[in-house]
């Protein structure tokens, strides 16, 4: 079992920054890649950023150059630094991982990010 808990969401003005965190607990030794997804009202969930255990990253085109994903394996935590935020970044952001030992998917409960003036 893996538990994922996100934090760091909130209300920010356009052009502002936020840093999301996702802390993993439980069988955290089995965690491989960790991803951030987001889902806006009325839209499909989309992959925002991903990072392997070794630190290889991948980003959605819409956030390249503005968002940075990183992880601290010692703390079993992944971060999403979001800069130059736009209203279209407004969504619930979820952390995701898949256990490398069982193949089971795990999701966090989500954290709301609202970009508005």
LOMIPA-153904 format. One record per residue (C-alpha): residue in three letters; chain; x, y, z. Coordinates in Angstrom, 2 decimals. Layout:
# residues N
pt residuo=ALA, cadena=A, u=X, v=Y, w=Z $
...
This chain:
# residues 117
pt residuo=UNK, cadena=A, u=0.00, v=0.00, w=0.00 $
pt residuo=UNK, cadena=A, u=1.14, v=3.50, w=-0.89 $
pt residuo=UNK, cadena=A, u=-0.47, v=6.69, w=0.34 $
pt residuo=UNK, cadena=A, u=0.04, v=9.96, w=-1.54 $
pt residuo=UNK, cadena=A, u=-0.76, v=13.30, w=0.07 $
pt residuo=UNK, cadena=A, u=-0.57, v=16.53, w=-1.91 $
pt residuo=UNK, cadena=A, u=-0.22, v=20.02, w=-0.49 $
pt residuo=UNK, cadena=A, u=0.60, v=23.53, w=-1.64 $
pt residuo=UNK, cadena=A, u=-2.40, v=24.46, w=-3.75 $
pt residuo=UNK, cadena=A, u=-4.24, v=27.73, w=-3.42 $
pt residuo=UNK, cadena=A, u=-5.36, v=30.94, w=-5.07 $
pt residuo=UNK, cadena=A, u=-2.75, v=32.93, w=-6.98 $
pt residuo=UNK, cadena=A, u=-2.84, v=35.83, w=-9.39 $
pt residuo=UNK, cadena=A, u=-1.83, v=35.39, w=-13.03 $
pt residuo=UNK, cadena=A, u=1.94, v=35.49, w=-13.32 $
pt residuo=UNK, cadena=A, u=2.37, v=34.17, w=-9.81 $
pt residuo=UNK, cadena=A, u=3.98, v=30.99, w=-8.52 $
pt residuo=UNK, cadena=A, u=3.05, v=27.99, w=-6.42 $
pt residuo=UNK, cadena=A, u=4.92, v=24.91, w=-5.29 $
pt residuo=UNK, cadena=A, u=3.05, v=21.66, w=-4.92 $
pt residuo=UNK, cadena=A, u=4.33, v=18.76, w=-2.86 $
pt residuo=UNK, cadena=A, u=3.33, v=15.11, w=-2.85 $
pt residuo=UNK, cadena=A, u=4.54, v=12.97, w=0.02 $
pt residuo=UNK, cadena=A, u=4.44, v=9.19, w=-0.30 $
pt residuo=UNK, cadena=A, u=4.15, v=6.85, w=2.66 $
pt residuo=UNK, cadena=A, u=3.54, v=3.18, w=3.19 $
pt residuo=UNK, cadena=A, u=5.37, v=0.93, w=0.74 $
pt residuo=UNK, cadena=A, u=7.27, v=3.88, w=-0.63 $
pt residuo=UNK, cadena=A, u=10.23, v=1.64, w=-1.51 $
pt residuo=UNK, cadena=A, u=8.19, v=0.32, w=-4.44 $
pt residuo=UNK, cadena=A, u=7.65, v=3.73, w=-6.01 $
pt residuo=UNK, cadena=A, u=9.13, v=4.30, w=-9.44 $
pt residuo=UNK, cadena=A, u=8.11, v=7.19, w=-11.63 $
pt residuo=UNK, cadena=A, u=5.91, v=9.87, w=-10.10 $
pt residuo=UNK, cadena=A, u=3.59, v=12.06, w=-12.12 $
pt residuo=UNK, cadena=A, u=1.47, v=15.14, w=-11.71 $
pt residuo=UNK, cadena=A, u=-1.89, v=15.22, w=-13.47 $
pt residuo=UNK, cadena=A, u=-4.52, v=17.93, w=-13.49 $
pt residuo=UNK, cadena=A, u=-8.20, v=18.10, w=-14.25 $
pt residuo=UNK, cadena=A, u=-10.15, v=21.25, w=-14.88 $
pt residuo=UNK, cadena=A, u=-13.96, v=21.38, w=-14.70 $
pt residuo=UNK, cadena=A, u=-15.50, v=19.91, w=-17.83 $
pt residuo=UNK, cadena=A, u=-12.14, v=18.78, w=-19.18 $
pt residuo=UNK, cadena=A, u=-10.29, v=15.50, w=-19.35 $
pt residuo=UNK, cadena=A, u=-7.50, v=14.75, w=-16.94 $
pt residuo=UNK, cadena=A, u=-4.12, v=15.53, w=-18.47 $
pt residuo=UNK, cadena=A, u=-0.56, v=14.63, w=-17.63 $
pt residuo=UNK, cadena=A, u=1.35, v=17.72, w=-16.56 $
pt residuo=UNK, cadena=A, u=4.78, v=16.39, w=-15.68 $
pt residuo=UNK, cadena=A, u=6.54, v=13.13, w=-14.90 $
pt residuo=UNK, cadena=A, u=9.82, v=12.17, w=-13.28 $
pt residuo=UNK, cadena=A, u=11.55, v=8.81, w=-13.06 $
pt residuo=UNK, cadena=A, u=13.28, v=7.59, w=-9.94 $
pt residuo=UNK, cadena=A, u=16.54, v=8.51, w=-11.64 $
pt residuo=UNK, cadena=A, u=15.39, v=12.06, w=-12.33 $
pt residuo=UNK, cadena=A, u=14.46, v=11.97, w=-16.01 $
pt residuo=UNK, cadena=A, u=11.63, v=14.42, w=-16.60 $
pt residuo=UNK, cadena=A, u=8.89, v=14.97, w=-19.12 $
pt residuo=UNK, cadena=A, u=6.41, v=17.84, w=-19.47 $
pt residuo=UNK, cadena=A, u=3.22, v=18.69, w=-21.26 $
pt residuo=UNK, cadena=A, u=3.84, v=21.26, w=-23.99 $
pt residuo=UNK, cadena=A, u=1.50, v=23.68, w=-22.23 $
pt residuo=UNK, cadena=A, u=3.75, v=23.92, w=-19.16 $
pt residuo=UNK, cadena=A, u=7.25, v=23.58, w=-20.63 $
pt residuo=UNK, cadena=A, u=9.48, v=26.39, w=-19.47 $
pt residuo=UNK, cadena=A, u=7.09, v=27.35, w=-16.66 $
pt residuo=UNK, cadena=A, u=6.78, v=24.23, w=-14.48 $
pt residuo=UNK, cadena=A, u=9.57, v=22.15, w=-12.95 $
pt residuo=UNK, cadena=A, u=9.12, v=18.70, w=-11.46 $
pt residuo=UNK, cadena=A, u=11.65, v=17.35, w=-8.98 $
pt residuo=UNK, cadena=A, u=11.86, v=14.68, w=-6.34 $
pt residuo=UNK, cadena=A, u=13.65, v=13.85, w=-3.12 $
pt residuo=UNK, cadena=A, u=13.92, v=10.07, w=-2.96 $
pt residuo=UNK, cadena=A, u=15.15, v=10.18, w=0.64 $
pt residuo=UNK, cadena=A, u=11.93, v=11.94, w=1.65 $
pt residuo=UNK, cadena=A, u=9.73, v=10.04, w=-0.84 $
pt residuo=UNK, cadena=A, u=8.42, v=13.38, w=-2.01 $
pt residuo=UNK, cadena=A, u=7.84, v=14.88, w=-5.45 $
pt residuo=UNK, cadena=A, u=7.47, v=18.58, w=-6.10 $
pt residuo=UNK, cadena=A, u=5.96, v=20.71, w=-8.83 $
pt residuo=UNK, cadena=A, u=7.25, v=24.26, w=-9.02 $
pt residuo=UNK, cadena=A, u=4.79, v=26.30, w=-11.05 $
pt residuo=UNK, cadena=A, u=5.84, v=29.73, w=-12.30 $
pt residuo=UNK, cadena=A, u=4.20, v=32.29, w=-14.54 $
pt residuo=UNK, cadena=A, u=0.83, v=30.78, w=-13.80 $
pt residuo=UNK, cadena=A, u=-2.05, v=31.40, w=-16.18 $
pt residuo=UNK, cadena=A, u=-5.81, v=31.20, w=-15.64 $
pt residuo=UNK, cadena=A, u=-5.86, v=28.08, w=-17.83 $
pt residuo=UNK, cadena=A, u=-3.66, v=26.34, w=-15.24 $
pt residuo=UNK, cadena=A, u=-6.63, v=26.35, w=-12.88 $
pt residuo=UNK, cadena=A, u=-7.44, v=22.74, w=-12.01 $
pt residuo=UNK, cadena=A, u=-7.25, v=20.08, w=-9.34 $
pt residuo=UNK, cadena=A, u=-3.74, v=18.69, w=-9.37 $
pt residuo=UNK, cadena=A, u=-3.22, v=15.04, w=-8.52 $
pt residuo=UNK, cadena=A, u=-0.10, v=13.08, w=-7.74 $
pt residuo=UNK, cadena=A, u=0.17, v=9.59, w=-9.23 $
pt residuo=UNK, cadena=A, u=2.48, v=6.63, w=-9.06 $
pt residuo=UNK, cadena=A, u=2.49, v=2.94, w=-9.85 $
pt residuo=UNK, cadena=A, u=4.00, v=0.35, w=-7.57 $
pt residuo=UNK, cadena=A, u=6.97, v=-1.35, w=-9.18 $
pt residuo=UNK, cadena=A, u=6.30, v=-4.50, w=-7.17 $
pt residuo=UNK, cadena=A, u=2.53, v=-4.93, w=-7.63 $
pt residuo=UNK, cadena=A, u=1.71, v=-2.76, w=-10.63 $
pt residuo=UNK, cadena=A, u=-1.06, v=-1.11, w=-8.66 $
pt residuo=UNK, cadena=A, u=-1.90, v=2.53, w=-9.38 $
pt residuo=UNK, cadena=A, u=-2.04, v=5.08, w=-6.59 $
pt residuo=UNK, cadena=A, u=-3.55, v=8.56, w=-6.65 $
pt residuo=UNK, cadena=A, u=-3.48, v=11.40, w=-4.18 $
pt residuo=UNK, cadena=A, u=-6.67, v=13.18, w=-3.15 $
pt residuo=UNK, cadena=A, u=-5.77, v=16.27, w=-5.17 $
pt residuo=UNK, cadena=A, u=-5.05, v=19.90, w=-4.40 $
pt residuo=UNK, cadena=A, u=-6.91, v=22.83, w=-5.94 $
pt residuo=UNK, cadena=A, u=-4.95, v=25.44, w=-7.87 $
pt residuo=UNK, cadena=A, u=-6.86, v=28.55, w=-8.88 $
pt residuo=UNK, cadena=A, u=-5.25, v=31.27, w=-10.98 $
pt residuo=UNK, cadena=A, u=-7.39, v=34.37, w=-10.99 $
pt residuo=UNK, cadena=A, u=-7.16, v=38.11, w=-10.50 $
